[in-house]
Amino acid sequence: EIVMTQFPATLSVSPGERATLSCRASQSVTSNLAWYQQRPGQAPRLLIYGASTRATGIPARFSGSGSGTEFTLTISTLQSEDFAVYYCQQYNKWPTFGQGTKVEIK
Amino acid sequence: QLQVQESGPGLVKPSETLSLTCIVSGGSISSYTYYWGWIRQPPGKGLEYIGTIYYSGTTYYNPSLKSRVSISVDTSKNQFSLHLSSVTAADTAVYYCAVNTAATGPNDAFDIWGQGTMVTVSS
């Protein structure tokens, strides 16, 4: 099993600021990495796949980078609707998810 | 557009089998480009992959659940189903069905999700 570790567990950010979330894989997943956003009471929404490609309809303020074992999701200018939990998921082998990073209002 | 929606009982007794159905609308479950999956999320916790099925019936399971999981597809009803046997309280979770429309194979991101259904295991 490929273990995905996300950090920090909680990120306190003010609206309008930049948020940087990290995800590490226990072995290389090449670029087979996705990011999801989950708002309270909602299903996850795909933001990024292939480590850096935005999914359909995702605003340009969301960007992904990395390959191998180290990945980053950046939200350039946080909007009120961006405060949520974010999960990374590898799909190089059978899919596994990180434990999530909660982005909260500072 | 393509949508999926979970249905099934919200309460299951310990040791029994949890059965859920995912109803597909706006597209065909027989499409060669789609892989259909199940993911669950215990209350207050993260996401856990359960398994994936292709319209042909080929299945791919999380090894840790493989001995108890069965996923099947019903092309005549445009739906697919999850069966999880010998459930315990640890199987209490929100269960999501989801779709991978990338046509690259069973291991990919899920770009369409149902709203989820809460299943509680309790006597």
Interface residues (C-beta under 8 A of the other chain):
Chain A: E1 N32 A34 Y36 Q42 A43 P44 R45 L46 Y49 A55 T56 Y87 Q89 Y91 N92 K93 W94 P95 T96 F97 G98 Q99 G100
Chain B: G46 L47 E48 Y49 Y60 Y61 N62 P63 S64 Y96 A102 N107 D108 A109 F110 D111 W113 G114 Q115 G116
